[in-house]
């Protein structure tokens, strides 16, 4: 049984993330916990002060119950179960609380992504979940296609050792979608791998060859900035999902957390599976 936490604010992108997760894990028995986290910013009183009222609480509880009911009714999977979680408080502490209480294996969170060159790549809540919560997280953008990933990319700088706690969730996801697994490394022309990078690459490839047997490949792209290299790779290979490792925060910083997008479009279409050790 897989326990999946899906934070929702009832927006279309959060509901789409739920639908994507239902599709992705259609072959597994799953508990889906739909979590709404309210704050004191939900409403104002006549004096202009932000307050939490019984009326607002009742309204959001009702909306959450309706979402769970509708999701149950439209779920085609008999082995999927749905539970509402309604809380008021700070977002990240509430997420952490339910990780423990419900033994959560995975967080699935929707994001609007970025639609312009001056917008942030991921929203604040999504960024906080990735960096502050020690749980594997699937980030689902609003424009994602609701279908199992045919091609999964793993861009890596090969600067960290990939333990079994990192590699096993990757392989589980690849097998779940019967996907092709593409490892990608960007390097500047004239640069060479360090001994540490060579060792990390050798271990990574040995594990993947032994685990997958086929359906995987390693790609080196030279003389490209990391983001440009990934964009080129995503477009040329028609990538449907991307793996990132939370431990490699410097690499994630380059790809996800820049303050501007620099006209990189894959953030709005490609789910990111961020894996924690």
C-alpha positions in Angstrom: 0.0 0.0 0.0 1.4 3.4 -1.1 0.4 6.5 1.0 0.3 9.6 -1.1 -0.2 13.2 0.2 -1.7 15.7 -2.2 -1.9 19.3 -0.9 -4.8 21.1 -2.6 -6.1 24.7 -2.7 -8.9 23.6 -5.1 -7.2 25.3 -8.0 -7.2 23.5 -11.4 -3.5 22.8 -11.2 -3.7 21.1 -7.8 -6.7 19.0 -9.1 -4.8 18.1 -12.2 -1.8 17.0 -10.1 -4.2 14.6 -8.3 -5.5 13.2 -11.6 -2.0 12.7 -12.8 -1.1 10.8 -9.6 -4.2 8.6 -10.0 -3.2 7.7 -13.6 0.5 7.2 -12.7 -0.3 4.8 -9.8 -3.3 3.1 -11.4 -1.7 -0.4 -11.0 -0.9 0.1 -7.3 -3.0 0.0 -4.2 -2.9 3.6 -2.8 -4.3 5.8 -0.1 -4.6 9.4 -1.3 -4.7 12.0 1.5 -6.1 15.3 0.1 -4.8 18.1 2.4 -6.1 21.6 2.6 -4.1 24.0 4.7 -5.9 27.2 5.6 -4.2 30.3 7.0 -5.3 33.5 8.6 -5.1 35.1 5.2 -8.2 33.3 4.1 -10.6 36.2 4.8 -10.8 39.8 6.2 -13.2 41.3 8.7 -14.9 44.7 8.4 -11.9 46.4 9.9 -9.6 45.0 7.2 -7.9 42.5 9.5 -7.3 38.9 8.4 -9.2 36.4 10.5 -10.3 32.8 10.4 -14.1 32.5 10.7 -16.4 29.5 11.3 -18.1 30.4 8.0 -14.8 30.2 6.0 -13.9 26.9 7.8 -17.2 25.4 7.0 -17.0 26.4 3.4 -13.5 25.0 2.8 -14.4 21.8 4.7 -17.4 21.4 2.5 -15.4 22.0 -0.7 -12.8 19.5 0.4 -15.4 16.9 1.1 -17.0 17.5 -2.3 -13.6 17.1 -4.0 -13.0 13.8 -2.2 -16.5 12.6 -3.1 -16.2 13.5 -6.7 -12.7 12.0 -6.9 -14.0 8.7 -5.5 -16.9 8.6 -7.9 -14.8 9.2 -10.9 -11.9 6.9 -9.9 -11.7 3.9 -12.1 -9.4 2.1 -9.8 -10.9 -0.1 -7.1 -7.6 -0.1 -5.3 -7.5 3.7 -4.7 -8.8 5.2 -1.5 -9.3 8.9 -0.7 -9.3 10.8 2.6 -9.8 14.5 3.4 -7.4 16.3 5.7 -8.5 19.9 6.7 -6.1 22.0 8.8 -5.3 25.6 9.7 -1.7 26.5 10.3 1.6 27.0 8.7 2.0 25.0 5.5 5.4 23.2 6.0 4.8 22.2 9.6 1.4 20.8 8.7 2.9 18.8 5.8 5.5 17.3 8.2 2.9 16.5 10.7 0.9 14.4 8.3 4.0 12.7 6.9 4.3 11.0 10.3 0.7 10.5 11.2 -0.2 8.9 7.9 3.2 7.2 7.0 3.4 9.1 3.7 5.6 7.7 1.0 5.2 10.4 -1.6 4.0 14.0 -1.9 2.3 15.1 -5.1 2.0 18.8 -5.5 0.7 20.9 -8.4 2.3 24.1 -9.6 1.4 26.7 -12.1 5.0 26.9 -13.3 6.2 29.9 -15.1 4.6 31.5 -18.1 6.9 34.5 -18.6 10.6 35.2 -18.5 10.3 37.2 -15.2 8.3 34.7 -13.2 9.6 32.3 -10.7 10.1 28.7 -12.0 8.2 27.1 -9.1 5.9 28.5 -6.5 6.9 29.3 -2.9 5.0 26.3 -1.4 6.4 23.9 -4.0 10.0 25.2 -3.5 9.6 24.9 0.3 8.3 21.3 0.1 11.3 20.3 -2.1 13.9 21.9 0.1 12.5 21.6 3.6 10.5 18.3 3.7 12.4 15.0 3.7 10.0 13.1 1.5 10.1 12.2 -2.2 8.0 14.7 -4.1 6.4 14.7 -7.5 5.9 18.2 -8.8 3.2 18.3 -11.5 2.9 21.5 -13.7 -0.5 22.6 -14.9 0.1 21.8 -18.6 1.2 18.2 -18.1 -0.2 15.5 -20.3 -2.2 13.0 -18.3 -0.4 9.9 -19.5 2.3 7.6 -18.2 5.9 8.9 -19.0 7.4 7.2 -22.1 10.7 9.0 -21.7 12.3 9.9 -18.4 15.4 12.1 -18.1 17.9 12.2 -15.3 20.1 15.2 -15.7 23.2 14.9 -13.5 26.5 16.6 -12.8 27.8 13.3 -11.4 29.1 15.1 -8.3 27.3 13.1 -5.7 27.2 9.3 -5.0 23.8 7.8 -5.8 22.8 5.5 -3.0 20.2 2.7 -3.2 17.8 5.0 -1.3 18.0 7.3 -4.4 18.2 4.8 -7.1 15.5 2.4 -6.1 12.7 5.0 -6.2 13.9 6.0 -9.7 13.8 2.4 -10.9 10.3 2.0 -9.4 9.1 4.9 -11.3 10.7 3.8 -14.6 9.2 0.3 -14.2 5.8 1.8 -13.3 5.5 3.5 -16.6 7.6 1.0 -18.6 9.6 4.1 -19.5 12.8 4.6 -21.4 15.4 6.0 -19.0 17.8 8.7 -20.3 20.8 9.9 -18.2 22.1 13.2 -19.3 25.3 15.0 -18.4 26.2 18.5 -19.6 29.9 19.5 -19.8 31.8 22.4 -21.2 34.1 21.8 -24.2 37.6 20.9 -23.0 36.5 19.9 -19.5 37.0 16.4 -18.2 35.4 14.2 -15.5 37.1 14.1 -12.2 38.0 10.7 -10.7 35.0 11.1 -8.3 32.7 11.8 -11.2 34.0 8.8 -13.1 33.4 6.5 -10.1 29.9 7.9 -9.6 29.1 7.4 -13.3 30.5 3.8 -13.3 28.4 2.9 -10.2 25.3 4.5 -11.6 25.5 2.8 -15.0 26.3 -0.6 -13.4 23.3 -0.4 -11.2 21.0 0.7 -14.0 22.2 -2.0 -16.4 21.7 -4.7 -13.8 18.3 -3.4 -12.8 16.7 -2.5 -16.1 18.6 -4.7 -18.6 17.4 -2.6 -21.5 15.6 0.7 -22.2 18.3 3.1 -20.9 21.1 5.2 -22.3 23.7 7.8 -21.2 24.1 11.1 -23.1 26.8 13.7 -22.8 26.1 17.2 -24.1 29.1 19.5 -24.6 29.6 23.3 -24.7 26.1 24.1 -23.3 24.8 25.9 -20.2 23.0 23.4 -18.0 19.5 24.8 -18.5 20.0 25.1 -22.3 21.4 21.6 -22.5 18.4 20.2 -20.6 16.0 22.2 -22.7 17.6 20.9 -25.9 17.5 17.3 -24.5 13.9 17.5 -23.4 12.8 18.7 -26.8 14.9 16.3 -28.9 14.0 13.3 -26.8 10.3 14.3 -26.1 10.9 13.8 -22.4 7.8 13.3 -20.2 9.3 13.3 -16.7 12.5 14.4 -15.1 14.3 13.1 -12.0 16.2 15.4 -9.6 18.0 14.5 -6.3 17.4 16.8 -3.4 20.8 16.1 -1.9 22.4 17.8 -5.0 20.9 21.2 -4.0 23.5 23.2 -6.1 22.3 21.4 -9.3 18.6 21.8 -8.4 19.3 25.5 -7.8 20.6 25.9 -11.4 17.6 24.1 -12.9 14.6 25.0 -10.7 15.2 27.9 -8.4 16.5 30.7 -10.5 14.5 33.9 -10.0 13.8 34.1 -13.7 13.1 31.4 -16.3 15.3 32.7 -19.2 12.7 31.5 -21.6 13.0 27.8 -20.5 9.6 26.2 -21.2 10.0 22.6 -20.0 9.0 23.7 -16.4 5.4 24.2 -17.5 5.0 20.7 -19.1 7.3 18.2 -17.5 6.7 16.7 -14.0 9.8 16.7 -11.7 10.3 13.8 -9.4 12.5 15.0 -6.6 14.1 12.2 -4.5 15.4 12.5 -1.0 17.9 10.3 0.7 
